[in-house]
Amino acid sequence: MTSRFPAADLAAVTPLPFSQRRNKVSIAQFGEVLERPPAIEPLIGALPDILAAADLRAVVDAWAEAVRLGRAVVVMCGGHVVKTGCSPFLADALDRGWISHLAFNGATAIHDFEIACFGETSEDVAENLADGTFGLADETGAWMAEAVARGHAEELGCGEALGRWLAEREPPVPHARESLLARAWLRGVPVSVHVAIGAEITHQHPRFDGAALGAASHRDFRILAASLRELHGGGLVANLGSAVVLPEVFVKALNVARHLWPPLKDFTAVNVDMTRHYRPEMNVVGRPVLAGGRGFHLTGHHEILIPFLYYALRARLDR
């Protein structure tokens, strides 16, 4: 039996070359990882021991302790983390072994993929939606579909498939080193990509394969659940800028992990975003630590707060 209802034929969609798209973000605007950063610990020590300043110190302490203990450090990233130029700091943290798992929503993976391939990302949605060309960059949709299909055939997760494609493609993509997907693949760190079908620009592409992407993303859900068991007894989970998808995915993956590998408690959860939202409040820093642990909100712009956290953590662990 087939559906009784009409459906749009994506085979009739005509993608456009990426070169015809005007982008708002360039890799030239990204933050810089300094080889010899100025001393930051005296500044942190001089902050008031009150409210957000005290929470900032507590988060840095908890992250550093998780690294020292060898517990999981799971960092969940919304798309604006890449769009605001923060990838270099997370990439360096990967290289230093300060992140054991990255979790992306679909938008984060797309922005990271485009940065790797083109050094640019983030089109003007309003401008392109007016004439029906929003999200129709041909290379982005076709190449990501190709990567996921190849990976799915080998039972890889979506993040593994995209990272491998970027890291091993011939000829090489020009900015693979700046890609978190590629960097994590080369470092053997899992990146799970958690998609919402219909929510990403690539789902409009004629080559989009919902079955392959859905299966690969569900595999990533299981990979995330396995990573979360290592939070027990001193790990840390940080949600950077995802208001809905990743907090919802996290609470279900945590439930699976607690069901399969009890107990799972006594970890630190932190939400970092420009504003406070319901789902991170409940599903990241609230309910998950009621059984044991601590939850923190750090509220501020990603492009300021994430580099500040990175340099504070680096000062603490280098010491």
C-alpha positions as a Markdown table, in Angstrom:
| # | Residue | x | y | z |
|---|---|---|---|---|
| 1 | Met | 0.0 | 0.0 | 0.0 |
| 2 | Thr | 1.3 | 3.5 | -0.8 |
| 3 | Ser | 0.4 | 6.8 | 0.8 |
| 4 | Arg | -2.9 | 8.4 | -0.1 |
| 5 | Phe | -1.4 | 11.8 | 0.1 |
| 6 | Pro | 0.7 | 13.8 | -2.5 |
| 7 | Ala | 4.4 | 14.3 | -1.7 |
| 8 | Ala | 6.9 | 16.7 | -3.2 |
| 9 | Asp | 9.2 | 15.1 | -5.7 |
| 10 | Leu | 12.7 | 16.0 | -4.7 |
| 11 | Ala | 14.1 | 14.6 | -7.9 |
| 12 | Ala | 12.7 | 17.7 | -9.5 |
| 13 | Val | 14.7 | 20.0 | -7.2 |
| 14 | Thr | 17.6 | 21.8 | -9.0 |
| 15 | Pro | 20.5 | 22.4 | -6.6 |
| 16 | Leu | 22.9 | 25.3 | -7.3 |
| 17 | Pro | 26.8 | 25.4 | -7.2 |
| 18 | Phe | 28.1 | 26.4 | -3.8 |
| 19 | Ser | 30.1 | 29.1 | -5.5 |
| 20 | Gln | 26.9 | 31.0 | -6.3 |
| 21 | Arg | 25.9 | 31.2 | -2.7 |
| 22 | Arg | 26.8 | 34.3 | -0.6 |
| 23 | Asn | 28.0 | 33.3 | 2.9 |
| 24 | Lys | 28.2 | 35.3 | 6.1 |
| 25 | Val | 30.9 | 33.3 | 7.9 |
| 26 | Ser | 34.5 | 32.7 | 6.7 |
| 27 | Ile | 37.3 | 30.7 | 8.3 |
| 28 | Ala | 39.3 | 33.9 | 8.3 |
| 29 | Gln | 37.0 | 35.1 | 11.0 |
| 30 | Phe | 37.6 | 32.1 | 13.4 |
| 31 | Gly | 39.3 | 32.5 | 16.7 |
| 32 | Glu | 43.0 | 31.8 | 17.2 |
| 33 | Val | 44.6 | 29.3 | 19.5 |
| 34 | Leu | 47.6 | 31.1 | 20.8 |
| 35 | Glu | 50.9 | 29.2 | 21.3 |
| 36 | Arg | 51.7 | 31.2 | 24.4 |
| 37 | Pro | 48.5 | 32.7 | 25.8 |
| 38 | Pro | 48.7 | 35.4 | 28.4 |
| 39 | Ala | 48.2 | 34.3 | 32.0 |
| 40 | Ile | 44.5 | 34.0 | 32.7 |
| 41 | Glu | 44.5 | 32.3 | 36.1 |
| 42 | Pro | 45.2 | 35.6 | 38.0 |
| 43 | Leu | 42.2 | 37.2 | 36.2 |
| 44 | Ile | 39.9 | 34.2 | 37.1 |
| 45 | Gly | 41.2 | 34.3 | 40.7 |
| 46 | Ala | 40.4 | 38.0 | 40.9 |
| 47 | Leu | 36.7 | 37.5 | 40.0 |
| 48 | Pro | 34.1 | 37.7 | 42.8 |
| 49 | Asp | 33.4 | 34.3 | 44.4 |
| 50 | Ile | 29.7 | 34.8 | 43.8 |
| 51 | Leu | 27.1 | 33.6 | 41.3 |
| 52 | Ala | 28.3 | 33.2 | 37.7 |
| 53 | Ala | 32.0 | 33.8 | 38.5 |
| 54 | Ala | 31.9 | 31.1 | 41.2 |
| 55 | Asp | 30.1 | 28.8 | 38.7 |
| 56 | Leu | 32.8 | 29.5 | 36.0 |
| 57 | Arg | 35.5 | 28.4 | 38.4 |
| 58 | Ala | 33.6 | 25.3 | 39.4 |
| 59 | Val | 33.1 | 24.3 | 35.8 |
| 60 | Val | 36.8 | 24.7 | 35.0 |
| 61 | Asp | 37.7 | 22.7 | 38.1 |
| 62 | Ala | 35.2 | 19.9 | 37.2 |
| 63 | Trp | 36.4 | 19.7 | 33.6 |
| 64 | Ala | 40.0 | 19.6 | 34.6 |
| 65 | Glu | 39.3 | 16.9 | 37.3 |
| 66 | Ala | 37.4 | 14.8 | 34.7 |
| 67 | Val | 40.4 | 14.9 | 32.4 |
| 68 | Arg | 42.8 | 14.0 | 35.3 |
| 69 | Leu | 40.5 | 11.1 | 36.4 |
| 70 | Gly | 40.1 | 9.8 | 32.8 |
| 71 | Arg | 36.3 | 10.1 | 33.0 |
| 72 | Ala | 34.2 | 11.0 | 30.0 |
| 73 | Val | 34.0 | 14.6 | 28.8 |
| 74 | Val | 31.1 | 14.8 | 26.4 |
| 75 | Val | 30.7 | 18.1 | 24.6 |
| 76 | Met | 27.4 | 18.7 | 22.7 |
| 77 | Cys | 27.5 | 21.5 | 20.1 |
| 78 | Gly | 24.8 | 23.5 | 18.4 |
| 79 | Gly | 25.4 | 25.0 | 15.0 |
| 80 | His | 26.3 | 28.5 | 16.3 |
| 81 | Val | 29.4 | 27.2 | 18.0 |
| 82 | Val | 30.9 | 26.7 | 14.5 |
| 83 | Lys | 29.3 | 29.8 | 13.0 |
| 84 | Thr | 30.8 | 32.0 | 15.8 |
| 85 | Gly | 34.3 | 30.8 | 15.1 |
| 86 | Cys | 34.8 | 28.6 | 18.1 |
| 87 | Ser | 35.9 | 25.4 | 16.3 |
| 88 | Pro | 39.7 | 26.0 | 16.8 |
| 89 | Phe | 39.4 | 25.9 | 20.6 |
| 90 | Leu | 37.4 | 22.7 | 20.5 |
| 91 | Ala | 39.8 | 21.2 | 18.0 |
| 92 | Asp | 42.8 | 22.0 | 20.2 |
| 93 | Ala | 41.0 | 20.5 | 23.2 |
| 94 | Leu | 40.4 | 17.3 | 21.1 |
| 95 | Asp | 44.2 | 17.2 | 20.3 |
| 96 | Arg | 45.0 | 17.6 | 24.0 |
| 97 | Gly | 42.7 | 14.8 | 25.1 |
| 98 | Trp | 40.2 | 17.1 | 26.9 |
| 99 | Ile | 37.2 | 15.9 | 25.0 |
| 100 | Ser | 36.2 | 12.2 | 24.8 |
| 101 | His | 33.0 | 12.6 | 22.7 |
| 102 | Leu | 31.5 | 15.3 | 20.5 |
| 103 | Ala | 27.8 | 15.3 | 19.8 |
| 104 | Phe | 26.4 | 17.5 | 17.0 |
| 105 | Asn | 22.9 | 18.3 | 15.7 |
| 106 | Gly | 22.5 | 18.2 | 11.9 |
| 107 | Ala | 23.2 | 21.9 | 11.5 |
| 108 | Thr | 26.5 | 21.7 | 13.3 |
| 109 | Ala | 27.7 | 18.9 | 11.0 |
| 110 | Ile | 26.7 | 20.9 | 7.9 |
| 111 | His | 28.5 | 24.1 | 9.0 |
| 112 | Asp | 31.6 | 22.1 | 10.0 |
| 113 | Phe | 31.5 | 20.2 | 6.6 |
| 114 | Glu | 31.2 | 23.4 | 4.6 |
| 115 | Ile | 34.0 | 25.0 | 6.5 |
| 116 | Ala | 36.2 | 22.0 | 5.7 |
| 117 | Cys | 35.3 | 22.0 | 2.0 |
| 118 | Phe | 35.0 | 25.7 | 1.2 |
| 119 | Gly | 36.3 | 27.7 | 4.2 |
| 120 | Glu | 32.9 | 29.4 | 4.3 |
| 121 | Thr | 29.4 | 28.7 | 5.6 |
| 122 | Ser | 26.1 | 30.3 | 6.8 |
| 123 | Glu | 24.0 | 31.7 | 3.9 |
| 124 | Asp | 21.5 | 34.5 | 4.2 |
| 125 | Val | 18.3 | 32.5 | 4.9 |
| 126 | Ala | 15.8 | 35.4 | 4.3 |
| 127 | Glu | 17.5 | 36.4 | 1.0 |
| 128 | Asn | 17.5 | 32.9 | -0.5 |
| 129 | Leu | 14.1 | 31.7 | 0.9 |
| 130 | Ala | 12.5 | 34.5 | -1.1 |
| 131 | Asp | 13.2 | 32.8 | -4.4 |
| 132 | Gly | 13.3 | 29.2 | -3.3 |
| 133 | Thr | 17.1 | 28.7 | -3.4 |
| 134 | Phe | 17.7 | 28.5 | 0.4 |
| 135 | Gly | 19.8 | 25.5 | 1.3 |
| 136 | Leu | 20.2 | 24.2 | -2.2 |
| 137 | Ala | 24.1 | 24.2 | -2.4 |
| 138 | Asp | 24.7 | 21.2 | -4.6 |
| 139 | Glu | 28.1 | 20.1 | -3.3 |
| 140 | Thr | 27.0 | 20.2 | 0.4 |
| 141 | Gly | 24.0 | 18.0 | -0.2 |
| 142 | Ala | 25.6 | 15.6 | -2.7 |
| 143 | Trp | 28.8 | 15.1 | -0.8 |
| 144 | Met | 27.2 | 14.6 | 2.6 |
| 145 | Ala | 24.8 | 12.1 | 1.1 |
| 146 | Glu | 27.7 | 10.3 | -0.5 |
| 147 | Ala | 29.6 | 10.1 | 2.7 |
| 148 | Val | 26.7 | 8.9 | 4.8 |
| 149 | Ala | 25.7 | 6.3 | 2.2 |
| 150 | Arg | 29.2 | 4.9 | 2.1 |
| 151 | Gly | 29.5 | 4.8 | 5.9 |
| 152 | His | 26.1 | 3.3 | 6.4 |
| 153 | Ala | 27.0 | 0.4 | 4.0 |
| 154 | Glu | 29.9 | -0.3 | 6.4 |
| 155 | Glu | 27.7 | 0.2 | 9.6 |
| 156 | Leu | 29.4 | 3.4 | 10.6 |
| 157 | Gly | 27.6 | 6.2 | 12.4 |
| 158 | Cys | 26.9 | 9.5 | 10.7 |
| 159 | Gly | 29.7 | 11.3 | 12.4 |
| 160 | Glu | 32.2 | 8.6 | 11.6 |
| 161 | Ala | 31.1 | 8.6 | 8.0 |
| 162 | Leu | 31.4 | 12.3 | 7.5 |
| 163 | Gly | 34.7 | 12.6 | 9.4 |
| 164 | Arg | 36.3 | 9.8 | 7.4 |
| 165 | Trp | 35.1 | 11.3 | 4.1 |
| 166 | Leu | 36.6 | 14.7 | 5.0 |
| 167 | Ala | 39.9 | 13.3 | 6.4 |
| 168 | Glu | 40.6 | 10.8 | 3.6 |
| 169 | Arg | 39.1 | 12.3 | 0.4 |
| 170 | Glu | 41.2 | 12.5 | -2.7 |
| 171 | Pro | 41.9 | 15.1 | -3.7 |
| 172 | Pro | 42.0 | 16.4 | -0.1 |
| 173 | Val | 39.4 | 19.0 | 1.0 |
| 174 | Pro | 41.3 | 22.3 | 1.6 |
| 175 | His | 40.4 | 22.9 | 5.2 |
| 176 | Ala | 40.1 | 19.5 | 6.7 |
| 177 | Arg | 42.4 | 20.4 | 9.6 |
| 178 | Glu | 39.9 | 23.0 | 10.7 |
| 179 | Ser | 37.0 | 20.5 | 10.7 |
| 180 | Leu | 36.0 | 19.0 | 14.0 |
| 181 | Leu | 34.5 | 16.0 | 12.2 |
| 182 | Ala | 37.8 | 15.3 | 10.4 |
| 183 | Arg | 39.9 | 16.1 | 13.4 |
| 184 | Ala | 38.0 | 13.7 | 15.7 |
| 185 | Trp | 38.1 | 10.9 | 13.1 |
| 186 | Leu | 41.9 | 11.2 | 12.9 |
| 187 | Arg | 42.1 | 11.3 | 16.7 |
| 188 | Gly | 39.8 | 8.3 | 17.2 |
| 189 | Val | 37.3 | 10.4 | 19.2 |
| 190 | Pro | 33.6 | 9.7 | 18.5 |
| 191 | Val | 31.4 | 12.4 | 17.0 |
| 192 | Ser | 27.7 | 11.5 | 17.0 |
| 193 | Val | 25.4 | 13.5 | 14.7 |
| 194 | His | 21.8 | 13.6 | 15.8 |
| 195 | Val | 19.5 | 14.7 | 12.9 |
| 196 | Ala | 15.9 | 15.8 | 12.8 |
| 197 | Ile | 14.6 | 14.7 | 9.4 |
| 198 | Gly | 13.3 | 17.7 | 7.5 |
| 199 | Ala | 15.2 | 20.2 | 9.7 |
| 200 | Glu | 18.4 | 20.5 | 7.7 |
| 201 | Ile | 19.2 | 22.0 | 4.3 |
| 202 | Thr | 20.6 | 18.7 | 3.0 |
| 203 | His | 17.2 | 17.0 | 3.3 |
| 204 | Gln | 16.0 | 19.0 | 0.3 |
| 205 | His | 18.7 | 17.5 | -2.0 |
| 206 | Pro | 17.7 | 15.0 | -4.7 |
| 207 | Arg | 20.3 | 12.6 | -3.5 |
| 208 | Phe | 19.1 | 12.7 | 0.1 |
| 209 | Asp | 18.6 | 9.2 | 1.5 |
| 210 | Gly | 16.4 | 9.3 | 4.6 |
| 211 | Ala | 16.8 | 5.6 | 5.3 |
| 212 | Ala | 20.6 | 5.7 | 5.3 |
| 213 | Leu | 20.8 | 8.9 | 7.3 |
| 214 | Gly | 18.2 | 7.8 | 9.8 |
| 215 | Ala | 20.0 | 4.5 | 10.4 |
| 216 | Ala | 23.4 | 6.2 | 10.7 |
| 217 | Ser | 22.1 | 8.8 | 13.1 |
| 218 | His | 20.4 | 6.1 | 15.2 |
| 219 | Arg | 23.7 | 4.3 | 15.4 |
| 220 | Asp | 25.2 | 7.5 | 16.7 |
| 221 | Phe | 22.5 | 7.6 | 19.4 |
| 222 | Arg | 23.7 | 4.2 | 20.5 |
| 223 | Ile | 27.3 | 5.3 | 20.4 |
| 224 | Leu | 26.5 | 8.3 | 22.5 |
| 225 | Ala | 24.7 | 6.2 | 25.1 |
| 226 | Ala | 27.8 | 4.0 | 25.4 |
| 227 | Ser | 30.0 | 7.0 | 25.9 |
| 228 | Leu | 27.8 | 8.4 | 28.6 |
| 229 | Arg | 28.4 | 5.4 | 30.9 |
| 230 | Glu | 31.9 | 6.8 | 31.5 |
| 231 | Leu | 30.4 | 9.9 | 33.1 |
| 232 | His | 29.9 | 8.0 | 36.3 |
| 233 | Gly | 32.1 | 9.2 | 39.2 |
| 234 | Gly | 33.5 | 12.5 | 38.0 |
| 235 | Gly | 32.8 | 13.0 | 34.3 |
| 236 | Leu | 31.4 | 16.1 | 32.7 |
| 237 | Val | 28.8 | 16.9 | 30.0 |
| 238 | Ala | 28.7 | 20.3 | 28.4 |
| 239 | Asn | 25.9 | 21.5 | 26.2 |
| 240 | Leu | 27.2 | 24.4 | 24.0 |
| 241 | Gly | 24.4 | 26.2 | 22.3 |
| 242 | Ser | 21.7 | 23.6 | 21.5 |
| 243 | Ala | 18.3 | 24.6 | 22.8 |
| 244 | Val | 16.2 | 21.6 | 21.7 |
| 245 | Val | 17.6 | 18.7 | 19.8 |
| 246 | Leu | 20.7 | 17.8 | 21.8 |
| 247 | Pro | 19.2 | 18.2 | 25.3 |
| 248 | Glu | 16.3 | 15.9 | 24.1 |
| 249 | Val | 18.7 | 13.3 | 22.7 |
| 250 | Phe | 21.0 | 13.5 | 25.7 |
| 251 | Val | 18.3 | 12.7 | 28.3 |
| 252 | Lys | 17.2 | 9.6 | 26.3 |
| 253 | Ala | 20.7 | 8.4 | 25.7 |
| 254 | Leu | 21.4 | 8.9 | 29.4 |
| 255 | Asn | 18.4 | 6.8 | 30.3 |
| 256 | Val | 19.6 | 4.0 | 28.0 |
| 257 | Ala | 23.1 | 4.2 | 29.7 |
| 258 | Arg | 21.6 | 4.1 | 33.2 |
| 259 | His | 19.4 | 1.2 | 32.2 |
| 260 | Leu | 22.3 | -0.8 | 30.8 |
| 261 | Trp | 25.1 | 0.2 | 33.0 |
| 262 | Pro | 23.9 | 1.3 | 36.5 |
| 263 | Pro | 24.7 | 3.3 | 38.5 |
| 264 | Leu | 25.5 | 6.4 | 36.5 |
| 265 | Lys | 25.7 | 9.5 | 38.7 |
| 266 | Asp | 28.1 | 11.9 | 40.4 |
| 267 | Phe | 29.0 | 13.9 | 37.3 |
| 268 | Thr | 28.9 | 17.6 | 36.3 |
| 269 | Ala | 26.5 | 19.0 | 33.7 |
| 270 | Val | 26.9 | 22.5 | 32.3 |
| 271 | Asn | 24.9 | 24.5 | 29.8 |
| 272 | Val | 26.6 | 27.3 | 27.9 |
| 273 | Asp | 24.3 | 29.5 | 25.8 |
| 274 | Met | 23.3 | 33.1 | 25.2 |
| 275 | Thr | 20.0 | 32.6 | 27.0 |
| 276 | Arg | 18.4 | 30.0 | 29.2 |
| 277 | His | 16.0 | 27.6 | 27.6 |
| 278 | Tyr | 13.5 | 25.1 | 29.1 |
| 279 | Arg | 15.1 | 21.9 | 27.7 |
| 280 | Pro | 18.7 | 22.5 | 28.7 |
| 281 | Glu | 17.4 | 23.5 | 32.1 |
| 282 | Met | 15.4 | 20.3 | 32.6 |
| 283 | Asn | 17.3 | 17.7 | 30.5 |
| 284 | Val | 20.9 | 18.8 | 31.0 |
| 285 | Val | 21.5 | 20.6 | 34.2 |
| 286 | Gly | 18.4 | 19.6 | 36.1 |
| 287 | Arg | 16.9 | 16.1 | 36.0 |
| 288 | Pro | 20.1 | 14.2 | 35.1 |
| 289 | Val | 22.0 | 15.2 | 38.2 |
| 290 | Leu | 19.2 | 14.7 | 40.7 |
| 291 | Ala | 20.6 | 11.2 | 41.4 |
| 292 | Gly | 24.0 | 12.7 | 42.2 |
| 293 | Gly | 26.1 | 15.4 | 40.6 |
| 294 | Arg | 26.0 | 19.2 | 39.9 |
| 295 | Gly | 24.5 | 21.3 | 37.2 |
| 296 | Phe | 25.6 | 24.8 | 36.1 |
| 297 | His | 24.5 | 27.5 | 33.6 |
| 298 | Leu | 27.0 | 29.8 | 32.0 |
| 299 | Thr | 25.1 | 32.4 | 30.1 |
| 300 | Gly | 26.9 | 34.5 | 27.5 |
| 301 | His | 27.9 | 34.8 | 23.8 |
| 302 | His | 29.6 | 31.7 | 22.5 |
| 303 | Glu | 32.4 | 33.7 | 20.8 |
| 304 | Ile | 33.4 | 35.1 | 24.1 |
| 305 | Leu | 32.6 | 32.5 | 26.7 |
| 306 | Ile | 33.9 | 29.4 | 24.9 |
| 307 | Pro | 37.4 | 30.8 | 24.2 |
| 308 | Phe | 37.5 | 32.0 | 27.8 |
| 309 | Leu | 36.6 | 28.6 | 29.1 |
| 310 | Tyr | 39.2 | 27.0 | 26.8 |
| 311 | Tyr | 42.1 | 29.3 | 28.0 |
| 312 | Ala | 41.0 | 28.9 | 31.6 |
| 313 | Leu | 41.0 | 25.1 | 31.3 |
| 314 | Arg | 44.3 | 25.2 | 29.5 |
| 315 | Ala | 45.9 | 27.2 | 32.2 |
| 316 | Arg | 44.6 | 24.8 | 34.9 |
| 317 | Leu | 45.7 | 21.6 | 33.1 |
| 318 | Asp | 49.0 | 23.0 | 31.9 |
| 319 | Arg | 49.8 | 23.9 | 35.5 |
